[in-house]
Amino acid sequence: MPKKSETEKGCSQMDQKMSCCKVESVISVDERGQMVLPKGIRKKAQIHAGDKLAVVTMKMDGKICCLSLIKVEEIEQMVKGMLGPVMKEIL
């Protein structure tokens, strides 16, 4: 069993194993195009009021087949981790 500290790493840790494609919930889109992310999922994902989420899409045969929500701060950390060393070399 992994140590507690290992299971609490953020998504920006590229070396950790990631699970994929689990149906957590089924939600509806209302007439205004709005959706509600269930409380249980928000709690598991540690999403709070005011958090910013990026919508990332994946295409298959020219059509969007998958939508992912990623916390903006996680994306910022990923970009800094990848571009930081490159920018240091350039500057």
N, CA and C atoms as a LAMMPS dump frame, in Angstrom:
ITEM: TIMESTEP
0
ITEM: NUMBER OF ATOMS
273
ITEM: BOX BOUNDS ff ff ff
-5.0000000000000000e+02 5.0000000000000000e+02
-5.0000000000000000e+02 5.0000000000000000e+02
-5.0000000000000000e+02 5.0000000000000000e+02
ITEM: ATOMS id mol type element x y z
1 1 1 N 0.846 -1.183 0
2 1 2 C 0 0 0
3 1 3 C 0.887 1.24 0
4 2 1 N 0.58 2.254 -0.853
5 2 2 C 1.434 3.436 -0.91
6 2 3 C 1.335 4.262 0.365
7 3 1 N 2.421 4.958 0.68
8 3 2 C 2.427 5.845 1.827
9 3 3 C 1.442 6.978 1.577
10 4 1 N 0.918 7.562 2.66
11 4 2 C -0.06 8.635 2.543
12 4 3 C 0.475 9.798 1.712
13 5 1 N 1.725 10.174 1.911
14 5 2 C 2.305 11.302 1.179
15 5 3 C 2.353 11.023 -0.329
16 6 1 N 2.511 9.751 -0.717
17 6 2 C 2.557 9.408 -2.136
18 6 3 C 1.189 9.532 -2.785
19 7 1 N 0.126 9.253 -2.036
20 7 2 C -1.218 9.314 -2.612
21 7 3 C -1.751 10.736 -2.665
22 8 1 N -1.101 11.68 -1.981
23 8 2 C -1.577 13.051 -1.943
24 8 3 C -0.894 13.958 -2.957
25 9 1 N -0.069 13.415 -3.832
26 9 2 C 0.596 14.225 -4.846
27 9 3 C -0.438 14.787 -5.808
28 10 1 N -0.157 15.958 -6.371
29 10 2 C -1.06 16.564 -7.337
30 10 3 C -0.919 15.945 -8.711
31 11 1 N -1.823 16.328 -9.607
32 11 2 C -1.801 15.798 -10.971
33 11 3 C -0.571 16.245 -11.741
34 12 1 N 0.116 17.261 -11.254
35 12 2 C 1.29 17.744 -11.968
36 12 3 C 2.477 16.8 -11.824
37 13 1 N 2.385 15.81 -10.958
38 13 2 C 3.454 14.834 -10.805
39 13 3 C 3.369 13.845 -11.963
40 14 1 N 4.213 14.027 -12.966
41 14 2 C 4.129 13.235 -14.187
42 14 3 C 4.518 11.779 -13.977
43 15 1 N 5.29 11.47 -12.923
44 15 2 C 5.756 10.115 -12.724
45 15 3 C 4.736 9.223 -12.014
46 16 1 N 3.688 9.802 -11.462
47 16 2 C 2.708 8.963 -10.764
48 16 3 C 1.778 8.288 -11.771
49 17 1 N 1.25 7.14 -11.374
50 17 2 C 0.331 6.412 -12.245
51 17 3 C -1.023 7.092 -12.186
52 18 1 N -1.635 7.265 -13.345
53 18 2 C -2.936 7.911 -13.405
54 18 3 C -3.977 6.899 -13.869
55 19 1 N -5.118 6.942 -13.228
56 19 2 C -6.199 6.086 -13.691
57 19 3 C -6.982 6.866 -14.742
58 20 1 N -7.702 6.15 -15.551
59 20 2 C -8.388 6.81 -16.658
60 20 3 C -9.76 6.201 -16.873
61 21 1 N -10.645 7.001 -17.374
62 21 2 C -11.917 6.547 -17.908
63 21 3 C -12.808 5.83 -16.901
64 22 1 N -13.102 6.473 -15.815
65 22 2 C -14.038 5.952 -14.83
66 22 3 C -15.277 6.832 -14.856
67 23 1 N -16.448 6.24 -15.015
68 23 2 C -17.692 7.009 -14.996
69 23 3 C -18.023 7.305 -13.539
70 24 1 N -17.906 8.55 -13.145
71 24 2 C -18.18 8.972 -11.768
72 24 3 C -19.637 9.369 -11.587
73 25 1 N -20.225 9.944 -12.632
74 25 2 C -21.583 10.457 -12.523
75 25 3 C -22.122 10.731 -13.914
76 26 1 N -23.429 10.828 -14.011
77 26 2 C -24.078 11.266 -15.247
78 26 3 C -24.79 12.566 -14.915
79 27 1 N -24.517 13.613 -15.7
80 27 2 C -25.125 14.915 -15.446
81 27 3 C -25.897 15.365 -16.674
82 28 1 N -26.765 16.334 -16.488
83 28 2 C -27.585 16.872 -17.581
84 28 3 C -27.165 18.294 -17.901
85 29 1 N -27.412 18.692 -19.116
86 29 2 C -27.182 20.065 -19.56
87 29 3 C -28.549 20.723 -19.643
88 30 1 N -28.719 21.883 -18.989
89 30 2 C -30.021 22.545 -19.051
90 30 3 C -30.143 23.386 -20.319
91 31 1 N -31.277 24.032 -20.471
92 31 2 C -31.554 24.792 -21.697
93 31 3 C -30.606 25.97 -21.901
94 32 1 N -29.95 26.411 -20.844
95 32 2 C -28.972 27.497 -20.968
96 32 3 C -27.559 26.97 -21.168
97 33 1 N -27.385 25.646 -21.243
98 33 2 C -26.072 25.055 -21.45
99 33 3 C -25.284 24.851 -20.17
100 34 1 N -25.939 24.989 -19.041
101 34 2 C -25.249 24.851 -17.768
102 34 3 C -25.322 23.42 -17.254
103 35 1 N -24.283 23.042 -16.515
104 35 2 C -24.202 21.716 -15.901
105 35 3 C -23.819 21.888 -14.44
106 36 1 N -24.204 20.926 -13.617
107 36 2 C -23.825 20.946 -12.208
108 36 3 C -22.883 19.78 -11.966
109 37 1 N -21.713 20.095 -11.426
110 37 2 C -20.754 19.066 -11.052
111 37 3 C -21.142 18.598 -9.647
112 38 1 N -21.501 17.324 -9.479
113 38 2 C -21.997 16.847 -8.185
114 38 3 C -21.03 17.111 -7.036
115 39 1 N -21.613 17.356 -5.866
116 39 2 C -20.849 17.689 -4.667
117 39 3 C -19.789 16.631 -4.346
118 40 1 N -20.136 15.36 -4.466
119 40 2 C -19.18 14.295 -4.156
120 40 3 C -17.942 14.347 -5.031
121 41 1 N -18.135 14.653 -6.302
122 41 2 C -16.998 14.758 -7.223
123 41 3 C -16.179 16 -6.904
124 42 1 N -16.867 17.125 -6.637
125 42 2 C -16.128 18.347 -6.258
126 42 3 C -15.294 18.095 -5.009
127 43 1 N -15.849 17.356 -4.056
128 43 2 C -15.123 17.066 -2.815
129 43 3 C -13.899 16.2 -3.099
130 44 1 N -14.066 15.114 -3.875
131 44 2 C -12.938 14.233 -4.217
132 44 3 C -11.849 14.984 -4.96
133 45 1 N -12.262 15.893 -5.864
134 45 2 C -11.304 16.635 -6.696
135 45 3 C -10.813 17.911 -6.019
136 46 1 N -11.296 18.166 -4.812
137 46 2 C -10.935 19.371 -4.062
138 46 3 C -11.179 20.635 -4.876
139 47 1 N -12.368 20.684 -5.481
140 47 2 C -12.788 21.857 -6.25
141 47 3 C -13.699 22.69 -5.357
142 48 1 N -13.359 23.975 -5.229
143 48 2 C -14.099 24.868 -4.344
144 48 3 C -14.638 26.057 -5.133
145 49 1 N -15.599 26.76 -4.541
146 49 2 C -16.169 27.959 -5.163
147 49 3 C -15.037 28.92 -5.514
148 50 1 N -15.065 29.428 -6.724
149 50 2 C -14.045 30.38 -7.178
150 50 3 C -12.87 29.741 -7.899
151 51 1 N -12.721 28.417 -7.809
152 51 2 C -11.638 27.737 -8.53
153 51 3 C -11.833 27.899 -10.027
154 52 1 N -10.744 27.985 -10.74
155 52 2 C -10.772 28.072 -12.201
156 52 3 C -10.421 26.714 -12.777
157 53 1 N -11.204 26.267 -13.753
158 53 2 C -10.97 24.991 -14.415
159 53 3 C -10.786 25.218 -15.905
160 54 1 N -9.805 24.556 -16.485
161 54 2 C -9.599 24.593 -17.932
162 54 3 C -10.349 23.403 -18.525
163 55 1 N -11.014 23.631 -19.647
164 55 2 C -11.697 22.556 -20.359
165 55 3 C -10.76 22.103 -21.473
166 56 1 N -10.336 20.843 -21.399
167 56 2 C -9.414 20.274 -22.374
168 56 3 C -10.195 19.237 -23.177
169 57 1 N -10.086 19.312 -24.507
170 57 2 C -10.835 18.394 -25.36
171 57 3 C -9.912 17.431 -26.093
172 58 1 N -10.484 16.317 -26.471
173 58 2 C -9.775 15.334 -27.28
174 58 3 C -10.68 15.005 -28.458
175 59 1 N -10.102 14.917 -29.646
176 59 2 C -10.893 14.632 -30.847
177 59 3 C -10.606 13.249 -31.395
178 60 1 N -11.639 12.676 -31.992
179 60 2 C -11.519 11.424 -32.719
180 60 3 C -12.38 11.567 -33.964
181 61 1 N -11.798 11.291 -35.109
182 61 2 C -12.499 11.433 -36.384
183 61 3 C -13.077 12.832 -36.563
184 62 1 N -12.336 13.849 -36.103
185 62 2 C -12.743 15.237 -36.294
186 62 3 C -13.811 15.728 -35.331
187 63 1 N -14.279 14.886 -34.418
188 63 2 C -15.316 15.283 -33.465
189 63 3 C -14.775 15.183 -32.048
190 64 1 N -15.208 16.113 -31.205
191 64 2 C -14.809 16.052 -29.803
192 64 3 C -15.458 14.837 -29.164
193 65 1 N -14.637 13.983 -28.583
194 65 2 C -15.141 12.763 -27.955
195 65 3 C -14.946 12.764 -26.445
196 66 1 N -14.115 13.668 -25.947
197 66 2 C -13.786 13.643 -24.528
198 66 3 C -13.552 15.07 -24.034
199 67 1 N -14.129 15.389 -22.892
200 67 2 C -13.892 16.66 -22.219
201 67 3 C -13.248 16.37 -20.88
202 68 1 N -12.206 17.103 -20.555
203 68 2 C -11.552 16.964 -19.252
204 68 3 C -11.527 18.325 -18.582
205 69 1 N -11.695 18.326 -17.28
206 69 2 C -11.583 19.546 -16.491
207 69 3 C -10.304 19.453 -15.677
208 70 1 N -9.454 20.465 -15.8
209 70 2 C -8.18 20.477 -15.081
210 70 3 C -8.067 21.813 -14.359
211 71 1 N -7.697 21.75 -13.092
212 71 2 C -7.518 22.99 -12.342
213 71 3 C -6.425 23.826 -13.007
214 72 1 N -6.68 25.114 -13.13
215 72 2 C -5.747 26.014 -13.801
216 72 3 C -4.379 25.999 -13.118
217 73 1 N -4.35 25.946 -11.789
218 73 2 C -3.044 25.945 -11.114
219 73 3 C -2.24 24.691 -11.432
220 74 1 N -2.913 23.571 -11.704
221 74 2 C -2.208 22.348 -12.112
222 74 3 C -1.574 22.54 -13.496
223 75 1 N -2.302 23.165 -14.393
224 75 2 C -1.762 23.424 -15.732
225 75 3 C -0.592 24.396 -15.639
226 76 1 N -0.724 25.421 -14.806
227 76 2 C 0.364 26.384 -14.633
228 76 3 C 1.637 25.68 -14.16
229 77 1 N 1.492 24.763 -13.199
230 77 2 C 2.652 24.03 -12.685
231 77 3 C 3.271 23.164 -13.777
232 78 1 N 2.431 22.522 -14.594
233 78 2 C 2.931 21.677 -15.678
234 78 3 C 3.717 22.51 -16.693
235 79 1 N 3.145 23.654 -17.067
236 79 2 C 3.798 24.521 -18.059
237 79 3 C 5.111 25.056 -17.51
238 80 1 N 5.103 25.508 -16.259
239 80 2 C 6.338 26.017 -15.658
240 80 3 C 7.396 24.929 -15.597
241 81 1 N 6.991 23.711 -15.272
242 81 2 C 7.923 22.597 -15.195
243 81 3 C 8.545 22.257 -16.536
244 82 1 N 7.749 22.396 -17.607
245 82 2 C 8.262 22.07 -18.945
246 82 3 C 9.021 23.233 -19.572
247 83 1 N 8.469 24.435 -19.446
248 83 2 C 9.078 25.583 -20.114
249 83 3 C 10.147 26.286 -19.285
250 84 1 N 10.086 26.145 -17.963
251 84 2 C 11.055 26.819 -17.094
252 84 3 C 12.492 26.543 -17.476
253 85 1 N 12.893 25.266 -17.575
254 85 2 C 14.279 24.967 -17.949
255 85 3 C 14.649 25.483 -19.342
256 86 1 N 13.713 25.427 -20.275
257 86 2 C 13.982 25.92 -21.631
258 86 3 C 14.189 27.435 -21.608
259 87 1 N 13.349 28.142 -20.882
260 87 2 C 13.474 29.59 -20.82
261 87 3 C 14.78 30.019 -20.143
262 88 1 N 15.222 29.249 -19.134
263 88 2 C 16.493 29.572 -18.468
264 88 3 C 17.644 29.47 -19.45
265 89 1 N 17.602 28.454 -20.338
266 89 2 C 18.663 28.287 -21.341
267 89 3 C 18.648 29.442 -22.34
268 90 1 N 17.484 29.866 -22.74
269 90 2 C 17.355 30.953 -23.723
270 90 3 C 17.83 32.27 -23.145
271 91 1 N 17.434 32.542 -21.904
272 91 2 C 17.787 33.814 -21.272
273 91 3 C 19.182 33.75 -20.699
